[in-house]
Every structure is written in structure tokens, then in C-alpha cells.
Amino acid sequence: MTSSKQVVLLAVLLLATPLFAGEVDTRLSALQDCGSRDAHFLTQLEQHGEQGTMPGEKLYAAFQTMLRARAVCSAGRSEEGLALYDSVFGPVRDTQMGQVRDSQRAQ
């Protein structure tokens, strides 16, 4: 490779790195949102099971929804996955911010 081609390649890589890093940050944030929601969902599911406040059929359906939400989030469709989590118990209240976090939040 000639030195001018190397310079051009290096320039392209340097220019593309911030764009790629932004995409990685966005994807990581989405995965963290899904993971956080999954943990909260699982806790709610366990509480309903232990307290007997939800029939077994509904608990099983909720569990199946959780598995679908995990698969959707893993496929990179976090907003759809978060909506699946919310479809069972409703949106999650963010206790630190005092606001409801749902799949319709501002991007």
C-alpha cells in the first residue's frame, strides 16, 4: 500500500471512529435499559408468584412475554422489547428521577 493510500485510509478511520462509537454507546444504553427492565420485571413476577396475587396461567403468560422481550432486545429492537415488558405490569417508575420511564420516552 502506498503512503498516500495509507494516509487516506487512516483519515477515513479517524473520521468514522466517532460515528461508530456513538452507535456503540446507543446500543449499549439500549441493552442496559433492557437489562434493567428485565431485572425489575423478574422481581415483579417473583413477587406475584410468592404472594399468590396472580393466577398460574397469567404468571406463565408473563414469563413467556419476558422471554420474548429478551429475544427482541437481544436482536437490537430495544424499544419493542421494552414495550413487551410494559405490556404486562405497565411502565417502570424511575425512583431516582420520579418519572415514569416507558417505551415512548424522548430520544
C-alpha positions as CSV (number, residue, x, y, z in Angstrom):
1,M,0.0,0.0,0.0
2,T,1.4,3.4,-0.9
3,S,1.8,6.0,1.7
4,S,-0.9,8.2,0.2
5,K,-3.4,5.3,0.4
6,Q,-2.4,4.7,4.0
7,V,-3.0,8.4,4.8
8,V,-6.4,8.3,3.2
9,L,-7.3,5.0,5.0
10,L,-6.2,6.5,8.3
11,A,-8.2,9.6,7.7
12,V,-11.3,7.6,6.9
13,L,-10.8,5.5,10.0
14,L,-10.3,8.6,12.2
15,L,-13.4,10.3,10.8
16,A,-15.6,7.2,11.2
17,T,-14.5,6.3,14.7
18,P,-16.7,8.9,16.5
19,L,-19.7,7.8,14.4
20,F,-19.1,4.2,15.3
21,A,-18.5,5.0,18.9
22,G,-21.8,6.8,19.1
23,E,-23.6,3.8,17.7
24,V,-21.9,1.6,20.2
25,D,-22.9,3.9,23.1
26,T,-26.5,3.9,21.9
27,R,-26.6,0.1,21.6
28,L,-25.0,-0.3,25.0
29,S,-27.5,2.1,26.5
30,A,-30.4,0.2,24.9
31,L,-29.1,-3.1,26.3
32,Q,-28.7,-1.6,29.7
33,D,-32.3,-0.4,29.6
34,C,-33.4,-3.8,28.6
35,G,-31.4,-5.5,31.3
36,S,-32.7,-3.1,34.0
37,R,-36.2,-3.6,32.8
38,D,-35.8,-7.4,32.8
39,A,-34.5,-7.4,36.4
40,H,-37.4,-5.3,37.5
41,F,-39.9,-7.5,35.6
42,L,-38.5,-10.7,37.0
43,T,-38.7,-9.2,40.6
44,Q,-42.4,-8.3,40.0
45,L,-43.1,-11.8,38.6
46,E,-41.5,-13.4,41.6
47,Q,-43.5,-11.2,44.0
48,H,-46.8,-12.0,42.3
49,G,-45.9,-15.7,42.4
50,E,-44.9,-15.7,46.1
51,Q,-47.9,-13.6,47.1
52,G,-50.4,-15.6,45.0
53,T,-51.8,-12.4,43.6
54,M,-51.8,-13.7,40.0
55,P,-53.1,-16.9,38.7
56,G,-50.6,-19.5,37.5
57,E,-51.8,-19.2,33.8
58,K,-51.1,-15.4,33.9
59,L,-47.7,-15.9,35.6
60,Y,-46.8,-18.4,32.8
61,A,-48.0,-15.9,30.1
62,A,-46.0,-13.2,31.8
63,F,-42.9,-15.4,31.8
64,Q,-43.4,-16.2,28.1
65,T,-43.7,-12.4,27.4
66,M,-40.4,-11.9,29.3
67,L,-38.7,-14.5,27.2
68,R,-40.0,-12.8,24.0
69,A,-38.9,-9.4,25.3
70,R,-35.4,-10.7,26.0
71,A,-35.1,-12.2,22.5
72,V,-36.4,-8.9,20.9
73,C,-33.9,-6.8,23.0
74,S,-31.1,-9.2,22.0
75,A,-32.0,-8.7,18.4
76,G,-31.4,-5.0,18.8
77,R,-35.0,-3.9,18.9
78,S,-34.9,-2.4,22.4
79,E,-38.0,-0.2,22.1
80,E,-40.1,-3.1,21.0
81,G,-38.7,-5.2,23.9
82,L,-39.3,-2.5,26.5
83,A,-42.9,-2.3,25.2
84,L,-43.3,-6.0,25.7
85,Y,-42.1,-5.7,29.3
86,D,-44.5,-2.8,29.9
87,S,-47.4,-4.8,28.4
88,V,-47.7,-7.0,31.5
89,F,-47.1,-4.8,34.5
90,G,-47.1,-1.3,33.0
91,P,-44.2,1.2,32.7
92,V,-41.5,1.2,35.3
93,R,-41.2,4.1,37.7
94,D,-37.7,5.5,37.8
95,T,-37.4,6.2,41.5
96,Q,-34.3,8.4,41.1
97,M,-36.0,10.7,38.7
98,G,-39.5,10.5,40.0
99,Q,-40.8,10.0,36.4
100,V,-42.4,7.1,34.6
101,R,-40.0,5.5,32.1
102,D,-41.7,3.9,29.2
103,S,-41.1,2.9,25.6
104,Q,-42.3,6.3,24.4
105,R,-39.6,8.4,26.1
106,A,-37.9,11.2,24.2
107,Q,-34.9,10.1,22.2
